[in-house]
Amino acid sequence: MADNAFVKIGTALLKHQVKKLVGEEAMGVIGAELADIGGDKLDAWLGDKSTIAEIEKAAKTAEACFHDAVGDHELAQWMVSLPIGDLPKVLEAIEELPTSPDEKQLENEIRSAVAGWRKLSSQQSEIAVNAFMSCLRNALLPIEKQTLMVIGRAVLRTEDKVDLLLRWFEQYIITGKSDANFLDNLTKQAETSNSLSQRENENNKIQDMVADGVNWEVASSSTIFEIRLQNAFPGLRSIEKFDKEEAVNRLQVLLHSPLGLGGQRLPFWWLRGISSAQIDRFEKTGAHRILLNYFDMDVDYIVAVRRFPEEGKNFVYVHVTPDQPTGLYEYRESWIEEYLQFQLEHDSGYYYREEYGLWNGRLIKREEYDDGAAIVDGTPTNITGAELRIRYITPYNFIICAGNHVLMSQLPLSDAAEKNNKLLNEILLDKKGIGDLVDFIGSLTNFSHFPNNW
C-alpha cells in the first residue's frame, strides 16, 4: 500500500482539508496549542500506525468508488499505481498541497498525466480526475472529522478558551465555513446573545433557502436530502413501497434539478457495499426506466424509508429488474451463473453488468468507447461524443442517500460495508427483507462528529 496513489495523495489531501477547515483566524485566537496544526502534532498523528491503517482503508474505499465511477478496470488499476516517481509535476503538487489555497494544481497535473497515458479525450480525463478526487474526498471525510476532534481535545487544555472554541465549531457546523471576523464578533457578543435561539433561527433560514433550491453552501447534504424526501414522499413517517412507474415518478421529485452547486457540492449519492458515487444526472427515459449518471436501469420498485428522526439515517432503496444483454459480448452457457456464485463466495456483489458506449443510437463495445473509435459499416470511425452506459443483466439493488448518511460515514470500516453488501445480496436472494436493512442502518452510529457538516 505504500506506493498506492490513493494513500499518498489522500494523506496530503487530508492535511490540506483540515488546515482549510480550521482556518488561520482560529489559530490566532485559540493560541499555541492549535497553532501546531499542520506541524508536529498533526504530522505525528498522521504518522501513527492506527491513522495509517485508517487511511489505507479509506484508500480501498476510494479505489472501489473510482472503479465504479469510471467503469474502466485498466484505468482504475493505473490510477492506483500512479507512477508518482516518474511524474515530477504530480509529486511537486502533492508536496505543496498541504500549504496550497486549493487543489487545482494537483488536479491539473493528474489530469495531464491521465490524458498523456492513454491519449484520453479532454472529456474522458476530466471525468477520471473528477471521479478520483471526489471518491478520495468522500472516503477521507470520517478521518477528517476525527482529526478535527484530536485537535479539539488538545485545545481543551486551555480551559479559559474552551467555550470560545466550541462556539467556533458551532458556527462551522451551521455554515460549513469559517468567517474571518466571527471569533472577534463572538467574543464581544458572548455575554448578551442567546446562542440557542440564534441557531434555531439560522436553521429555519437554511431550510427555507434549501427548499427554494438555493444557498446550498450553508446547509448539510442530509438537510437537503430530507427536504427532497418530504417533497417526494409527503406525510410518510415509516416505510412504503412504490412500484415501477410510480417509483420512477417519485424518484423524479427526489432527484430533480439542481443536483449540485456549481458542479462541485453534490448532496445526493448512490451506495452499495463499499461502492458509492455522487449523483450528478437523473433522467426518466421510459415508463419505469431511468438514467442515473450513466447507469441505464429498469426500476422494479423502490422503498422509501422515513422512519428515523435523525436526518442522516433515512434513505431510498432501489430494486432493479434485469435487462437483456446488449449482444455485444458472448458468454458460454452457465458462465453468468458461475460468476454470480463466485461473487457470493467471495463476499462481493451478487450481480453482473455490461459496460458499453452509445454513439448516434448505436451500441459499441466498452473497448471501442475507450479508444474513441469503432468499426462502423466495416470502416474505423471516430466516435467523438459517445456516452458511456452500464446496464445490469441480473437483478440489482442499491441505496440513494445523503452525502453524510450514516452508511457513508461507515465506509472506511470494512465490516459495516461488508454487512451492507451482504444484506443487499441476501435481499436479491430473498433470504432477507427491507426490514432487516432498516434495522441494520438504525443500529449504526454516525461517525461524522459534526452532524450538520456536508
C-alpha atoms as one frame of an Amber mdcrd trajectory, in Angstrom:
protein
   0.000   0.000   0.000   2.972   2.337   0.424   3.063   3.140  -3.319  -0.701
   3.475  -3.655  -1.585   6.839  -5.207  -4.818   6.967  -3.205  -2.768   6.737
   0.018  -0.114   9.274  -0.976  -2.468  11.852  -2.398  -5.080  11.129   0.272
  -2.642  11.874   3.114  -1.703  15.227   1.568  -5.359  15.978   0.829  -6.371
  15.190   4.414  -3.765  17.582   5.810  -4.806  20.284   3.346  -8.514  19.911
   4.162  -8.006  20.043   7.933  -5.910  23.207   7.702  -8.502  24.804   5.451
 -11.393  23.865   7.753  -9.804  25.154  10.956  -8.553  28.383   9.397  -5.832
  30.824  10.364  -8.141  33.025  12.455  -8.846  30.159  14.857  -5.127  29.611
  15.332  -4.632  33.171  16.441  -7.490  33.204  18.939  -7.121  29.725  20.404
  -3.379  30.058  20.857  -0.258  27.963  20.634  -1.973  24.578  21.081  -3.961
  24.940  17.888  -1.086  26.625  16.082   0.580  23.211  15.887  -1.915  22.148
  13.240  -0.070  21.379  10.045   3.070  20.963  12.124   4.347  18.489  14.678
   1.036  17.423  16.248  -0.801  16.739  13.018   2.229  15.119  11.378   2.689
  12.842  14.382  -0.980  11.853  14.329  -0.891  11.156  10.579   2.213   9.015
  11.113   0.599   6.878  13.800   0.049   3.227  12.807  -3.696   3.354  13.513
  -4.093   6.507  11.407  -2.130   4.962   8.553  -4.387   1.907   8.737  -7.487
   4.111   8.541  -6.072   5.984   5.536  -5.323   2.664   3.814  -8.904   1.541
   4.467 -10.134   4.828   3.034  -7.886   4.250   0.004  -9.556   0.876  -0.648
 -12.965   2.542  -0.420 -11.852   5.263  -2.830 -10.470   2.662  -5.253 -13.782
   0.787  -5.368 -15.711   4.037  -5.737 -13.405   5.179  -8.564 -13.691   1.850
 -10.399 -17.491   2.044 -10.333 -17.498   5.734 -11.240 -15.318   5.388 -14.360
 -16.273   1.802 -15.197 -12.770   1.163 -16.538 -10.735  -1.555 -14.816  -7.487
  -0.732 -16.635  -7.707   2.966 -15.835  -8.648   2.195 -12.231  -5.597  -0.039
 -11.806  -3.320   2.586 -13.375  -4.638   5.261 -11.006  -3.981   3.015  -8.003
  -0.364   2.523  -9.076   0.081   6.037 -10.481   3.855   6.238 -11.147   4.348
   9.315  -8.999   8.140   8.922  -9.023   8.080   9.317 -12.808   5.710  12.281
 -12.693   7.673  15.130 -11.057   4.899  17.663 -11.581   2.380  15.449  -9.763
   4.897  14.799  -6.982   5.560  18.522  -6.622   1.827  19.272  -6.446   1.378
  16.591  -3.743   4.203  18.071  -1.656   2.778  21.587  -1.977  -0.855  20.608
  -1.379  -0.932  20.966   2.449   0.021  24.651   2.128  -1.829  25.408  -1.109
  -5.028  27.514  -1.105  -6.852  24.868  -3.159  -6.397  21.610  -5.041  -6.382
  22.984  -8.594  -2.671  22.472  -9.242  -2.857  18.824  -8.170  -5.979  18.221
 -10.248  -4.369  19.805 -13.319  -1.206  17.695 -13.004  -3.173  14.446 -12.540
  -5.340  15.425 -15.498  -2.252  15.877 -17.666  -0.789  12.553 -16.520  -4.030
  10.666 -17.219  -4.528  12.257 -20.634  -0.940  11.522 -21.650  -1.071   7.904
 -20.556  -3.732   6.656 -22.966  -4.355   9.745 -25.088  -7.748  10.196 -23.482
 -10.042  12.938 -24.704 -10.343  16.042 -22.545 -13.832  14.875 -21.530 -12.595
  11.421 -20.519  -9.671  12.776 -18.489 -11.987  15.307 -16.835 -14.356  12.513
 -15.783 -11.456  10.392 -14.500  -9.865  13.173 -12.424 -13.184  14.417 -11.026
 -14.107  10.860 -10.011 -10.651  10.261  -8.488 -10.757  13.415  -6.341 -14.430
  13.041  -5.437 -14.043   9.429  -4.296 -10.920  10.296  -2.337 -12.514  13.287
  -0.595 -15.565  11.257   0.399 -13.535   8.309   1.697 -11.437  10.672   3.830
 -14.378  12.519   5.413 -14.658  10.354   8.577 -10.878  10.614   9.166 -11.062
  14.374   8.610 -13.692  14.681  11.342 -11.602  12.516  13.672  -8.568  14.730
  13.016 -10.525  17.829  13.988 -11.605  16.175  17.214  -7.979  15.260  18.026
  -7.070  18.909  17.585 -10.069  19.952  19.650  -9.094  17.700  22.551  -5.598
  19.215  22.589  -7.052  22.708  22.756  -9.362  21.787  25.641  -6.367  22.036
  27.978  -6.617  25.811  27.666  -9.779  25.905  29.775 -10.440  29.645  29.570
 -10.847  29.309  25.796 -12.969  26.154  25.697 -16.294  27.957  25.320 -14.945
  30.113  22.526 -13.632  27.059  20.686 -16.946  25.228  20.997 -18.835  28.265
  19.745 -16.483  28.467  16.767 -17.192  24.809  15.987 -20.947  25.547  16.196
 -20.534  28.321  13.660 -18.629  25.961  11.358 -21.300  23.287  11.754 -24.078
  25.690  10.723 -22.352  27.442   7.840 -19.785  24.899   6.705 -17.089  27.587
   6.581 -15.179  29.999   8.811 -15.761  33.748   8.873 -12.513  35.668   9.469
 -14.285  38.152  11.765 -16.500  35.633  13.519 -14.320  34.966  16.551 -13.820
  38.672  17.275 -17.536  39.371  16.978 -18.389  36.306  19.047 -16.179  37.488
  21.903 -17.978  40.852  22.022 -21.451  39.296  21.870 -20.872  36.311  24.188
 -22.450  37.847  27.322 -25.558  39.254  25.647 -26.552  36.813  22.889 -28.867
  33.837  23.144 -26.924  31.318  21.065 -29.646  28.641  21.092 -32.362  30.857
  19.613 -29.897  32.270  17.099 -29.035  28.745  15.923 -32.719  27.838  15.617
 -33.412  30.956  13.552 -30.398  30.206  11.368 -31.545  26.633  10.788 -35.005
  27.881   9.772 -33.416  30.253   7.259 -31.277  27.406   5.919 -34.311  25.187
   5.390 -36.201  27.966   3.603 -33.268  28.592   1.292 -32.717  24.912   0.543
 -36.418  24.401  -0.160 -36.043  27.052  -2.880 -33.018  25.217  -4.303 -30.524
  27.938  -3.378 -27.785  28.592  -0.809 -26.682  25.001  -0.539 -23.381  26.286
   0.807 -24.947  26.818   4.230 -26.820  23.518   4.607 -25.749  19.923   5.082
 -26.429  17.256   2.475 -28.723  15.421   4.914 -30.828  18.581   5.345 -31.172
  18.938   1.574 -31.927  15.228   1.185 -34.548  15.311   3.946 -36.363  18.213
   2.278 -36.386  16.334  -1.027 -37.765  13.282   0.825 -40.534  15.473   2.223
 -41.401  16.637  -1.281 -41.247  13.174  -2.852 -42.951  11.273  -0.006 -45.148
  13.795   1.857 -46.696  12.581   5.082 -44.623   9.390   5.211 -43.224   8.617
   8.659 -42.372   4.956   8.187 -41.626   2.713   5.201 -43.535   2.497   1.922
 -43.031   0.591  -1.331 -43.698   2.090  -4.776 -43.749   0.019  -7.969 -42.407
   0.687 -11.462 -43.779   3.939 -12.991 -44.914   5.345  -9.644 -41.463   4.560
  -8.267 -39.794   6.460 -11.110 -42.181   9.398 -10.706 -41.223   9.668  -7.037
 -37.538   9.456  -7.923 -38.075  12.329 -10.357 -39.211  14.510  -7.473 -36.359
  13.352  -5.239 -33.651  13.872  -7.854 -34.915  16.853  -9.812 -32.583  19.644
 -10.868 -30.443  21.040  -9.332 -28.440  18.040  -8.175 -25.356  20.056  -7.297
 -23.999  23.502  -6.664 -21.752  24.633  -9.487 -20.894  21.032 -10.286 -18.977
  20.708  -7.001 -21.263  20.220  -3.988 -23.386  17.192  -4.817 -25.540  16.113
  -1.847 -27.154  13.045  -3.450 -25.277   9.707  -3.512 -25.866   6.109  -4.502
 -24.345   3.405  -2.325 -23.847  -0.360  -2.326 -21.339  -2.051  -0.004 -18.045
  -0.155  -0.284 -19.016   1.347  -3.652 -20.564   4.795  -3.829 -20.645   7.858
  -6.046 -22.259  11.255  -6.249 -25.380  11.556  -8.380 -24.980  14.309 -10.947
 -27.521  13.187 -13.559 -31.027  11.761 -13.429 -33.480  11.285 -16.287 -36.723
   9.373 -16.727 -36.208   7.565 -20.041 -39.320   5.349 -20.058 -42.360   4.455
 -18.001 -40.154   2.704 -15.468 -36.677   3.319 -16.887 -34.126   5.792 -15.570
 -30.668   7.043 -16.419 -28.741   7.674 -13.202 -25.310   9.089 -14.049 -24.521
   6.584 -16.847 -26.432   3.636 -15.360 -29.373   2.685 -17.615 -31.840   0.845
 -15.373 -35.330  -0.676 -15.415 -36.792   0.065 -11.975 -38.849  -2.749 -10.449
 -39.683  -0.937  -7.215 -38.357   1.421  -4.585 -38.832   1.557  -0.824 -38.823
   4.987   0.810 -37.591   4.928   4.409 -38.549   7.916   6.579 -38.925   6.224
   9.945 -35.847   7.718  11.633 -35.931  11.069  13.464 -32.261  11.535  12.536
 -31.887  13.066   9.070 -28.707  11.080   8.449 -30.416   7.662   8.533 -33.341
   7.934   6.128 -32.853   6.670   2.574 -34.454   5.194  -0.553 -33.884   1.562
  -1.539 -33.964   0.848  -5.307 -34.574  -2.614  -6.805 -33.666  -3.043 -10.485
 -35.144  -5.517 -12.980 -32.531  -7.321 -15.102 -32.132  -6.217 -18.732 -31.390
  -8.356 -21.732 -27.693  -8.465 -22.711 -26.661  -5.901 -25.320 -25.495  -8.604
 -27.725 -22.041  -7.017 -27.875 -20.462  -9.737 -25.753 -20.603 -13.521 -25.879
 -20.895 -15.789 -22.843 -20.603 -19.522 -22.704 -23.566 -21.347 -21.255 -23.900
 -21.024 -17.456 -20.977 -18.557 -17.244 -23.052 -15.818 -15.603 -24.452 -18.223
 -13.013 -20.932 -19.375 -12.195 -19.770 -15.772 -11.946 -22.568 -14.894  -9.504
 -21.721 -17.882  -7.339 -18.064 -16.849  -7.326 -19.063 -13.315  -6.277 -21.220
 -14.673  -3.481 -18.488 -16.968  -2.168 -16.037 -14.039  -2.077 -18.476 -11.614
  -0.367 -18.730  -9.427  -3.457 -21.780  -8.023  -5.221 -24.270 -10.652  -6.378
 -24.912  -9.083  -9.780 -23.446  -8.751 -13.264 -23.446  -5.752 -15.585 -22.401
  -4.860 -19.112 -20.486  -1.701 -19.960 -20.747  -0.168 -23.412 -20.844   3.078
 -25.344 -23.766   4.802 -27.052 -22.987   6.729 -30.227 -25.548   8.040 -32.712
 -28.046   5.459 -31.475 -25.543   2.643 -31.988 -24.208   0.395 -29.207 -20.430
  -0.036 -29.196 -18.135  -2.150 -27.033 -16.532  -0.617 -23.971 -13.082  -1.062
 -25.505 -14.179   0.937 -28.565 -15.606   3.644 -26.343 -12.255   3.842 -24.527
 -10.376   4.091 -27.818 -12.651   6.817 -29.155 -13.133   4.874 -32.395 -15.218
   1.941 -33.608 -15.730  -0.180 -36.697 -18.862   1.238 -38.329 -20.070  -0.439
 -41.523 -16.644  -2.030 -41.850 -14.721   1.242 -41.507 -12.755   2.586 -38.479
 -14.739   5.658 -37.429 -14.131   8.412 -34.893 -16.903   8.320 -32.273 -16.457
  11.705 -30.636 -19.435  12.424 -28.430 -20.107   8.795 -27.490 -21.559   8.334
 -23.997 -20.779   5.591 -21.505 -23.629   3.314 -20.468 -23.914   0.474 -17.941
 -26.848  -1.944 -17.701 -27.492  -4.783 -15.274 -28.362  -8.143 -16.813 -29.086
  -9.713 -13.426 -31.238  -8.301 -10.585 -29.534  -5.410  -8.807 -30.200  -3.174
  -5.826 -28.691  -0.097  -4.215 -29.415   2.786  -1.871 -29.889   6.512  -2.539
 -28.944   8.703   0.401 -27.314  11.950   1.516 -23.573  12.502   1.363 -23.280
  12.406   5.148 -25.652   9.471   5.652 -24.702   7.104   8.475 -23.678   4.459
   5.920 -21.375   6.931   4.178 -19.650   7.690   7.463 -19.068   3.952   7.932
 -17.469   3.347   4.536 -13.807   3.142   5.598 -14.819   0.477   8.139 -14.913
  -2.658   6.037 -17.063  -4.656   8.460 -20.001  -2.239   8.153 -19.610  -2.042
   4.375 -19.404  -5.825   4.141 -22.563  -6.220   6.228 -24.357  -3.737   3.989
 -23.216  -5.612   0.878 -24.212  -8.969   2.374 -27.684  -7.696   3.298 -28.282
  -6.341  -0.198 -27.133  -9.668  -1.671 -29.484 -11.567   0.635 -32.384  -9.326
  -0.375 -31.690 -10.250  -4.011 -31.692 -13.919  -2.947 -34.957 -13.480  -0.967
 -33.172 -14.504   2.225 -33.645 -11.103   3.893 -36.112  -8.246   3.600 -36.059
  -4.450   3.639 -36.866  -4.552   7.361 -33.515  -6.227   8.017 -31.719  -3.462
   6.101 -33.615  -0.758   8.011 -32.784  -2.387  11.363 -29.113  -2.609  10.402
 -28.941   1.075   9.451 -30.806   2.012  12.616 -28.162   0.233  14.706 -25.261
   2.223  13.229 -23.536   5.186  14.810 -22.764   8.134  12.571 -19.014   8.730
  12.769 -19.413  12.224  11.362 -18.668  14.203  14.525 -20.432  17.240  13.074
 -23.935  16.051  12.095 -24.658  19.202  10.057 -21.451  19.059   8.068 -21.782
  18.463   4.344
